[in-house]
């Protein structure tokens, strides 16, 4: 029987310790610079996980193609480590040839100035990342959970100044597995200044039966919360039965796109108790195909002067979310089927009366700007007397879904 061992390492002895690690072992990294390109392929067990943890405050994995790369690892915890300046990913977690790769927890880590991603997963079930900071991804995203990995938890992270998405959750149907991420929980994250090259603060692609709640999203440069599809209109892999609850999304005047953007094959989306202050394109934009299955209420929905509340303010035929001029007639026809007239000469606008007429946001505050305590100081609590105070729905209504989910 193996007796759990604690390995105390430095940059010269880490490789040997990792080669000898068995279930139940702990590897402690002393302060220092660890050369990136570390590869780890071992598995712990549910009763005897493997832990790799910084023993101080300055254990830094620097550079490499990937700073730290796991292949087929499971029941593993990484804690308190800084991953920086990798050419591709600071931390890359892959199932590899072992479909059982799962149960990886990343806690209290920092991902800084990496080439593509701070932290990325591939086909990892039961992935948890919490209390981390991810910033400065040069080409893409801060935290990227990908490739049919079910039951992820992305909680209480600080995600900022990444070129693409802040948090990207993508089932990737073209990459094997069932092409869907199920039962994701994205909560308590603070997300700002992402999207300089495009993207969403929180982006869902091919995600089902999941929750986005209690996130603070402010001063981003593109979309806030974005639900959409990438591969065709296949109903089996579209995003569906997701809940958007208790989030605050805020844009500075004249910046960003939409606080909430929902694309065509997305269905059965519940939107409750959120504060949405729109970007330059609008506050909420829902393509007509997705609109009939949206349930939205008890929100604060505001736009600044000249910005649309429901719709896309980009002008011109085929502009905005009309992918091509050829697609525009189908979109117009679908809006008209729903009783909504749009004018392509000025973009797309769903009148507030038409939105309310579909039974949406009957108890929401629409149009009035909320007053925050100190948005410049990142305090987005509502100031006394602001619209929306005590107007949210109760816990029973908040957690009611329009379709059964495991949550």
C-alpha positions as CSV (number, residue, x, y, z in Angstrom):
1,X,0.0,0.0,0.0
2,X,1.3,3.4,-1.0
3,X,1.9,5.8,1.9
4,X,1.0,9.4,0.9
5,X,4.1,11.4,0.4
6,X,4.8,15.1,0.5
7,X,7.5,16.3,-2.0
8,X,9.1,19.6,-1.3
9,X,10.5,20.8,-4.5
10,X,12.4,23.7,-6.2
11,X,12.9,24.4,-9.9
12,X,15.7,21.8,-10.1
13,X,13.8,18.9,-8.4
14,X,10.2,19.4,-9.7
15,X,10.5,17.0,-12.7
16,X,11.6,14.1,-10.5
17,X,8.9,14.7,-8.0
18,X,6.2,14.7,-10.7
19,X,7.5,11.5,-12.2
20,X,7.2,9.8,-8.8
21,X,3.8,11.2,-7.8
22,X,1.1,8.6,-6.9
23,X,-2.4,8.9,-5.6
24,X,-2.6,10.8,-2.3
25,X,0.7,12.6,-2.8
26,X,1.3,16.4,-2.4
27,X,3.9,18.3,-4.3
28,X,4.9,21.6,-2.7
29,X,6.6,24.2,-5.0
30,X,9.0,26.5,-3.2
31,X,9.2,30.1,-4.4
32,X,11.1,30.5,-7.7
33,X,10.9,30.5,-11.5
34,X,9.9,27.1,-13.0
35,X,10.6,26.7,-16.6
36,X,7.4,26.3,-18.7
37,X,6.7,23.2,-20.7
38,X,5.9,21.0,-17.7
39,X,3.8,17.9,-18.7
40,X,1.9,15.8,-16.1
41,X,0.1,12.6,-16.9
42,X,-0.8,11.0,-13.6
43,X,-4.1,10.4,-11.9
44,X,-5.2,10.5,-8.3
45,X,-8.4,8.9,-7.0
46,X,-11.5,10.2,-5.4
47,X,-10.2,9.1,-1.9
48,X,-6.6,10.0,-2.7
49,X,-6.3,13.0,-5.0
50,X,-3.0,14.4,-6.1
51,X,-2.2,18.0,-5.0
52,X,0.4,20.3,-6.6
53,X,0.5,23.5,-4.5
54,X,2.7,26.5,-4.1
55,X,4.2,26.5,-0.6
56,X,4.8,30.3,-0.6
57,X,3.5,33.3,-2.7
58,X,5.9,33.3,-5.7
59,X,6.0,29.9,-7.4
60,X,6.0,31.0,-11.0
61,X,5.7,28.8,-14.1
62,X,7.2,30.9,-16.9
63,X,7.1,30.4,-20.7
64,X,7.0,27.3,-22.7
65,X,4.5,26.3,-25.4
66,X,2.1,25.6,-22.5
67,X,3.3,26.5,-19.1
68,X,1.8,23.4,-17.5
69,X,0.1,20.7,-19.6
70,X,-1.8,17.7,-18.3
71,X,-2.6,14.7,-20.5
72,X,-5.2,12.3,-19.1
73,X,-4.8,13.5,-15.5
74,X,-7.7,13.2,-13.0
75,X,-8.4,13.8,-9.4
76,X,-5.8,16.6,-9.4
77,X,-5.7,19.9,-7.6
78,X,-3.4,22.8,-8.6
79,X,-3.2,25.7,-6.1
80,X,-1.5,29.0,-5.6
81,X,0.7,28.9,-8.7
82,X,1.3,31.7,-11.2
83,X,1.3,30.7,-14.9
84,X,2.7,33.4,-17.2
85,X,4.1,34.2,-20.6
86,X,3.5,30.8,-22.3
87,X,3.3,30.9,-26.1
88,X,-0.1,29.2,-26.1
89,X,-1.7,28.5,-22.6
90,X,-0.6,29.1,-19.1
91,X,-2.4,25.9,-18.1
92,X,-3.7,23.4,-20.6
93,X,-5.8,20.5,-19.2
94,X,-6.5,17.7,-21.8
95,X,-8.2,14.3,-21.6
96,X,-5.8,12.9,-24.2
97,X,-6.4,9.3,-24.8
98,X,-8.0,8.7,-21.4
99,X,-11.7,9.4,-21.6
100,X,-11.9,9.2,-17.8
101,X,-9.8,12.4,-17.3
102,X,-11.9,14.4,-14.9
103,X,-12.1,16.1,-11.5
104,X,-9.4,18.7,-11.8
105,X,-9.6,21.7,-9.5
106,X,-7.6,24.9,-10.0
107,X,-7.7,27.3,-7.1
108,X,-6.0,30.6,-6.1
109,X,-3.9,30.7,-9.2
110,X,-2.9,33.5,-11.5
111,X,-2.7,33.4,-15.3
112,X,-0.9,36.3,-16.8
113,X,0.1,37.5,-20.3
114,X,-0.1,34.2,-22.1
115,X,-0.2,33.9,-25.9
116,X,-3.7,32.5,-26.5
117,X,-5.4,31.4,-23.2
118,X,-4.8,31.8,-19.5
119,X,-6.4,28.4,-18.7
120,X,-8.0,26.0,-21.2
121,X,-9.5,22.6,-20.8
122,X,-10.3,19.9,-23.4
123,X,-12.9,17.1,-22.7
124,X,-12.5,17.4,-18.9
125,X,-15.6,16.6,-16.8
126,X,-16.0,18.0,-13.3
127,X,-13.6,20.8,-13.8
128,X,-13.5,23.5,-11.1
129,X,-11.7,26.8,-11.3
130,X,-12.2,29.2,-8.4
131,X,-10.6,32.3,-6.8
132,X,-8.2,32.7,-9.7
133,X,-7.1,35.7,-11.7
134,X,-6.8,35.5,-15.5
135,X,-5.6,38.5,-17.5
136,X,-3.6,39.6,-20.5
137,X,-4.3,36.8,-22.9
138,X,-2.9,38.2,-26.1
139,X,-4.9,36.4,-28.8
140,X,-7.9,34.9,-27.2
141,X,-9.6,34.2,-23.8
142,X,-9.0,34.3,-20.1
143,X,-10.7,31.0,-19.0
144,X,-11.8,28.6,-21.8
145,X,-13.7,25.4,-20.9
146,X,-14.1,23.4,-24.1
147,X,-14.9,20.2,-25.8
148,X,-17.9,18.4,-24.2
149,X,-16.6,18.6,-20.7
150,X,-19.7,18.4,-18.4
151,X,-20.3,19.8,-14.9
152,X,-17.8,22.6,-14.8
153,X,-17.8,25.2,-12.0
154,X,-16.2,28.6,-12.8
155,X,-16.5,30.6,-9.6
156,X,-15.3,33.8,-7.9
157,X,-12.6,34.5,-10.5
158,X,-11.2,37.9,-11.6
159,X,-11.0,38.0,-15.4
160,X,-9.8,41.1,-17.2
161,X,-7.9,42.6,-20.1
162,X,-8.1,39.5,-22.3
163,X,-8.3,40.1,-26.1
164,X,-11.2,37.8,-26.7
165,X,-13.8,36.3,-24.3
166,X,-13.4,36.7,-20.6
167,X,-14.9,33.3,-19.8
168,X,-15.7,31.0,-22.8
169,X,-17.7,27.8,-22.5
170,X,-17.9,25.9,-25.7
171,X,-19.1,22.3,-26.4
172,X,-17.2,22.3,-29.8
173,X,-19.3,19.8,-31.7
174,X,-16.5,19.4,-34.3
175,X,-14.0,18.1,-31.7
176,X,-15.5,14.8,-30.6
177,X,-17.8,13.8,-27.8
178,X,-21.4,14.8,-27.8
179,X,-20.6,18.4,-28.7
180,X,-22.4,19.8,-25.7
181,X,-21.3,21.1,-22.3
182,X,-24.0,20.3,-19.7
183,X,-24.7,21.6,-16.1
184,X,-22.1,24.4,-16.1
185,X,-22.2,26.8,-13.1
186,X,-20.7,30.2,-13.7
187,X,-21.0,32.3,-10.6
188,X,-19.5,35.1,-8.6
189,X,-17.0,36.2,-11.2
190,X,-15.8,39.8,-11.7
191,X,-15.1,40.4,-15.4
192,X,-13.9,43.7,-16.9
193,X,-12.0,45.2,-19.9
194,X,-12.2,42.1,-22.1
195,X,-13.0,41.8,-25.8
196,X,-10.6,44.2,-27.6
197,X,-10.7,41.9,-30.6
198,X,-14.3,40.7,-30.1
199,X,-16.1,38.2,-28.0
200,X,-18.2,38.1,-24.9
201,X,-17.5,38.7,-21.2
202,X,-19.3,35.3,-20.6
203,X,-19.8,33.4,-23.8
204,X,-21.9,30.2,-24.2
205,X,-21.7,28.0,-27.3
206,X,-23.4,24.6,-27.3
207,X,-24.1,24.7,-23.6
208,X,-27.2,23.2,-21.9
209,X,-28.9,23.0,-18.5
210,X,-26.5,25.6,-17.1
211,X,-26.6,28.6,-14.8
212,X,-24.9,32.0,-15.0
213,X,-25.5,33.9,-11.8
214,X,-24.2,36.6,-9.5
215,X,-21.5,37.8,-11.8
216,X,-20.4,41.4,-12.1
217,X,-19.5,42.3,-15.7
218,X,-18.5,45.9,-16.3
219,X,-16.5,48.1,-18.7
220,X,-16.0,45.4,-21.3
221,X,-15.4,46.2,-24.9
222,X,-17.7,43.8,-26.7
223,X,-20.7,41.7,-25.5
224,X,-21.7,41.0,-21.9
225,X,-23.5,37.6,-21.7
226,X,-23.7,35.9,-25.1
227,X,-25.5,32.7,-26.0
228,X,-25.2,31.3,-29.5
229,X,-24.4,28.5,-31.8
230,X,-21.4,27.9,-34.0
231,X,-22.0,24.7,-36.0
232,X,-25.2,25.0,-38.1
233,X,-28.7,24.9,-36.7
234,X,-28.5,21.4,-35.2
235,X,-31.1,21.4,-32.4
236,X,-29.2,18.6,-30.5
237,X,-26.2,20.8,-29.9
238,X,-27.7,24.2,-29.6
239,X,-27.6,26.1,-26.3
240,X,-30.9,25.5,-24.4
241,X,-32.4,25.5,-20.9
242,X,-29.9,28.0,-19.5
243,X,-30.6,30.4,-16.7
244,X,-29.2,34.0,-16.4
245,X,-29.8,35.1,-12.8
246,X,-28.8,38.0,-10.6
247,X,-26.0,39.4,-12.9
248,X,-25.0,43.0,-13.3
249,X,-23.8,44.0,-16.8
250,X,-22.7,47.6,-17.3
251,X,-21.0,49.4,-20.1
252,X,-19.4,52.8,-20.1
253,X,-21.2,55.3,-22.4
254,X,-20.6,54.6,-26.1
255,X,-18.7,51.4,-25.5
256,X,-19.4,47.7,-26.0
257,X,-22.2,45.9,-27.8
258,X,-25.0,44.2,-26.0
259,X,-25.5,43.4,-22.3
260,X,-27.3,40.2,-23.4
261,X,-27.2,38.6,-26.9
262,X,-29.1,35.5,-27.8
263,X,-28.7,33.9,-31.2
264,X,-31.1,31.9,-33.3
265,X,-30.9,28.3,-32.3
266,X,-30.8,29.1,-28.6
267,X,-34.0,28.0,-26.8
268,X,-35.6,28.0,-23.3
269,X,-33.6,30.7,-21.8
270,X,-34.6,32.1,-18.4
271,X,-33.5,35.7,-17.6
272,X,-34.4,37.0,-14.1
273,X,-33.2,39.5,-11.5
274,X,-30.4,41.0,-13.7
275,X,-29.3,44.6,-14.1
276,X,-28.5,45.4,-17.8
277,X,-27.1,48.7,-18.8
278,X,-26.6,48.5,-22.5
279,X,-23.6,49.1,-24.8
280,X,-23.3,51.1,-28.0
281,X,-25.4,48.6,-30.0
282,X,-28.2,48.0,-27.5
283,X,-29.1,46.5,-24.2
284,X,-30.8,43.2,-25.2
285,X,-30.8,41.6,-28.6
286,X,-32.6,38.3,-29.2
287,X,-32.8,37.0,-32.7
288,X,-36.5,36.2,-33.7
289,X,-36.0,32.5,-33.9
290,X,-35.0,32.4,-30.2
291,X,-37.5,35.0,-28.9
292,X,-40.5,32.7,-28.4
293,X,-38.8,30.5,-25.8
294,X,-37.2,33.3,-23.7
295,X,-38.7,33.9,-20.3
296,X,-37.5,37.2,-18.9
297,X,-38.8,39.2,-15.9
298,X,-37.8,41.2,-12.7
299,X,-34.8,42.8,-14.4
300,X,-33.5,46.3,-14.7
301,X,-33.1,47.0,-18.4
302,X,-31.6,50.4,-19.3
303,X,-30.0,52.2,-22.3
304,X,-28.5,55.6,-22.6
305,X,-29.9,58.3,-24.9
306,X,-29.8,57.2,-28.5
307,X,-29.1,53.6,-27.7
308,X,-31.7,50.8,-28.2
309,X,-33.2,48.8,-25.4
310,X,-34.3,45.8,-27.5
311,X,-32.6,45.6,-30.8
312,X,-29.4,46.4,-32.8
313,X,-28.6,50.0,-33.5
314,X,-26.1,49.3,-36.3
315,X,-27.5,50.8,-39.5
316,X,-27.7,49.4,-42.9
317,X,-29.2,46.4,-44.7
318,X,-27.5,43.2,-43.6
319,X,-25.6,45.0,-40.8
320,X,-25.3,44.0,-37.2
321,X,-26.4,40.5,-36.4
322,X,-27.9,39.9,-39.9
323,X,-25.0,37.8,-41.1
324,X,-25.4,38.5,-44.8
325,X,-27.8,40.6,-46.9
326,X,-29.2,37.3,-48.2
327,X,-30.2,36.4,-44.7
328,X,-32.0,39.6,-43.9
329,X,-35.3,38.8,-45.6
330,X,-35.7,35.6,-43.5
331,X,-35.0,37.5,-40.3
332,X,-37.5,40.2,-41.2
333,X,-40.1,37.6,-42.1
334,X,-39.6,35.8,-38.8
335,X,-40.0,39.1,-36.8
336,X,-43.2,39.9,-38.8
337,X,-44.5,36.4,-38.0
338,X,-44.1,37.4,-34.3
339,X,-45.9,40.6,-35.0
340,X,-42.8,42.8,-34.9
341,X,-42.0,45.3,-37.6
342,X,-38.3,46.2,-38.2
343,X,-36.6,48.7,-40.4
344,X,-33.3,47.7,-41.9
345,X,-32.5,51.3,-42.8
346,X,-31.9,52.0,-39.1
347,X,-30.9,48.6,-37.9
348,X,-33.3,46.4,-35.9
349,X,-35.5,47.6,-33.1
350,X,-38.1,45.7,-31.1
351,X,-40.5,48.2,-29.6
352,X,-40.9,48.0,-25.9
353,X,-44.6,47.6,-26.4
354,X,-44.0,44.6,-28.7
355,X,-41.6,43.1,-26.1
356,X,-44.1,43.5,-23.3
357,X,-46.8,42.2,-25.6
358,X,-45.1,38.9,-25.8
359,X,-45.4,38.6,-22.0
360,X,-41.8,39.5,-21.3
361,X,-40.5,41.6,-18.4
362,X,-44.0,42.6,-17.0
363,X,-42.4,43.3,-13.6
364,X,-39.1,44.7,-14.9
365,X,-37.9,48.3,-14.8
366,X,-37.4,49.2,-18.4
367,X,-35.8,52.4,-19.6
368,X,-35.0,54.1,-16.3
369,X,-31.2,54.1,-15.5
370,X,-30.2,52.5,-12.2
371,X,-28.1,54.5,-9.8
372,X,-25.1,52.8,-8.5
373,X,-23.1,53.6,-5.4
374,X,-19.8,54.2,-7.2
375,X,-19.3,52.7,-10.7
376,X,-16.0,54.4,-11.1
377,X,-14.8,52.7,-7.9
378,X,-16.4,49.4,-9.0
379,X,-19.2,49.5,-6.4
380,X,-22.3,48.4,-8.4
381,X,-24.6,48.1,-5.5
382,X,-27.8,50.1,-6.1
383,X,-27.9,53.5,-4.3
384,X,-30.8,54.2,-2.0
385,X,-33.7,55.4,-4.0
386,X,-32.6,53.8,-7.3
387,X,-35.0,52.1,-9.6
388,X,-35.1,48.4,-9.0
389,X,-34.5,48.2,-5.3
390,X,-36.6,45.4,-3.7
391,X,-38.1,44.6,-7.2
392,X,-36.5,41.2,-7.8
393,X,-38.4,38.0,-7.6
394,X,-38.3,35.7,-4.6
395,X,-36.2,32.6,-4.4
396,X,-38.9,30.3,-5.5
397,X,-39.6,32.2,-8.6
398,X,-36.0,32.8,-9.3
399,X,-35.2,29.1,-9.3
400,X,-38.3,28.1,-11.3
401,X,-37.3,26.9,-14.7
402,X,-39.3,26.6,-17.9
403,X,-37.9,23.1,-18.3
404,X,-36.6,20.6,-15.7
405,X,-32.9,20.9,-15.0
406,X,-30.5,19.1,-12.6
407,X,-30.1,22.3,-10.6
